[in-house]
Amino acid sequence: MIDFSMYDFKEPEIMAYKCEKCGTLYYPAPMICGKCHSRRDPVSDAHWETFSLKGPCTLLTWTRLWNLPEGYNKKYLLFGIVQFDNGLRASGRLETDNPVTGMPLVATVVSSDERPGKPVNVFVFKESE
């Protein structure tokens, strides 16, 4: 029997940030809060709270990408920009057949290795089931 306990199988996530001094939310995180000018330490994130950014969102705009780089086995990719319930905005891959601006979606995070190099965490937006 194989012991997998030494491996850390965490779900991929993308972090958003909250300035603890004034409560302003950010994604991605700035070095200095635009509201209260609190400085974020990129190593310790002192004075900044982090939280996983995913869940319900609304599609603001989208596009279809036809000219994909070599290595993709699809004709096109759908790409969208969404707004979360907390007001933060993010971009990522759309996985819906008929995207419509304003439609409710659910944001998930996956580890993508579709390009050369180390895998990265990306947003995937889907219709709620």
C-alpha positions as CSV (number, residue, x, y, z in Angstrom):
1,M,0.0,0.0,0.0
2,I,1.3,3.5,-0.9
3,D,1.3,6.1,1.8
4,F,0.2,9.5,0.3
5,S,0.2,11.3,3.7
6,M,3.4,13.2,3.0
7,Y,1.9,14.8,-0.1
8,D,-0.1,18.0,0.2
9,F,-3.0,17.7,-2.2
10,K,-4.6,21.2,-1.8
11,E,-7.2,22.6,-4.1
12,P,-5.7,25.3,-6.3
13,E,-6.7,28.8,-5.3
14,I,-6.1,32.4,-6.2
15,M,-5.8,34.8,-3.4
16,A,-7.4,38.3,-3.0
17,Y,-6.3,40.8,-0.4
18,K,-7.9,43.1,2.1
19,C,-6.2,46.0,3.7
20,E,-6.7,45.5,7.5
21,K,-6.4,49.3,8.2
22,C,-9.2,50.5,5.9
23,G,-10.9,47.3,4.6
24,T,-10.4,48.0,0.9
25,L,-10.4,44.8,-1.2
26,Y,-7.9,44.1,-4.0
27,Y,-7.1,41.6,-6.7
28,P,-4.3,41.5,-7.6
29,A,-2.6,43.0,-4.5
30,P,-0.9,46.4,-4.8
31,M,2.2,47.2,-2.8
32,I,0.5,50.2,-1.3
33,C,-3.2,50.6,-0.5
34,G,-4.8,53.2,-2.7
35,K,-7.1,54.4,0.0
36,C,-5.0,54.6,3.2
37,H,-1.5,54.2,1.8
38,S,-0.7,51.2,4.1
39,R,2.3,49.4,2.7
40,R,2.1,45.6,2.0
41,D,5.1,43.5,2.8
42,P,5.3,41.0,-0.1
43,V,6.9,38.4,2.1
44,S,4.7,38.4,5.2
45,D,1.7,40.3,3.9
46,A,1.7,42.2,7.2
47,H,-1.5,44.4,7.7
48,W,-3.2,42.5,4.8
49,E,-5.7,39.7,5.1
50,T,-5.8,37.1,2.3
51,F,-8.8,35.1,1.1
52,S,-9.6,32.7,-1.7
53,L,-11.3,34.4,-4.6
54,K,-14.0,32.1,-6.1
55,G,-17.7,31.6,-6.2
56,P,-20.6,33.5,-7.7
57,C,-19.9,36.2,-10.2
58,T,-21.4,38.1,-13.1
59,L,-20.0,38.2,-16.7
60,L,-19.1,41.7,-17.6
61,T,-17.6,41.1,-21.1
62,W,-16.2,38.3,-23.1
63,T,-14.3,37.4,-26.3
64,R,-13.5,34.4,-28.5
65,L,-9.8,33.8,-29.2
66,W,-9.3,32.0,-32.5
67,N,-5.6,32.2,-33.1
68,L,-4.2,30.0,-30.3
69,P,-0.6,29.3,-29.7
70,E,0.9,26.0,-30.9
71,G,0.1,23.1,-28.6
72,Y,-3.7,23.8,-28.1
73,N,-6.0,21.1,-29.5
74,K,-9.0,23.4,-29.6
75,K,-10.3,25.6,-32.4
76,Y,-10.9,28.6,-30.0
77,L,-11.0,29.6,-26.4
78,L,-13.6,31.8,-24.7
79,F,-12.1,34.4,-22.4
80,G,-14.1,36.6,-20.0
81,I,-14.0,39.3,-17.4
82,V,-16.3,38.9,-14.4
83,Q,-17.3,40.8,-11.3
84,F,-17.6,39.0,-7.9
85,D,-20.3,39.8,-5.4
86,N,-17.7,41.8,-3.3
87,G,-17.0,44.1,-6.3
88,L,-13.6,42.6,-7.3
89,R,-13.0,41.8,-11.0
90,A,-11.0,39.1,-12.6
91,S,-10.4,37.5,-16.0
92,G,-10.2,33.9,-17.0
93,R,-11.4,31.1,-19.3
94,L,-15.1,30.8,-20.0
95,E,-16.6,27.3,-20.2
96,T,-20.1,28.0,-21.4
97,D,-21.7,27.4,-24.8
98,N,-23.6,30.7,-25.2
99,P,-22.0,33.5,-23.1
100,V,-24.2,36.5,-22.5
101,T,-23.1,39.7,-20.9
102,G,-24.7,39.9,-17.4
103,M,-25.2,36.2,-17.0
104,P,-24.5,34.7,-13.5
105,L,-21.5,32.4,-13.4
106,V,-19.5,30.5,-10.8
107,A,-15.7,31.0,-10.6
108,T,-13.5,28.0,-9.9
109,V,-9.7,27.8,-9.9
110,V,-7.7,25.1,-11.7
111,S,-4.0,24.3,-12.1
112,S,-3.2,24.8,-15.8
113,D,-0.3,23.2,-17.6
114,E,-1.3,24.1,-21.1
115,R,1.7,26.2,-21.7
116,P,5.4,25.3,-21.3
117,G,6.9,25.7,-17.8
118,K,5.5,25.4,-14.3
119,P,1.7,25.0,-14.0
120,V,-0.2,28.2,-12.9
121,N,-3.5,28.6,-11.2
122,V,-6.2,30.2,-13.5
123,F,-9.8,31.1,-13.2
124,V,-12.5,29.1,-15.0
125,F,-16.0,30.5,-15.2
126,K,-18.9,28.2,-15.6
127,E,-22.7,28.4,-15.5
128,S,-24.1,27.4,-12.1
129,E,-25.7,24.0,-12.1
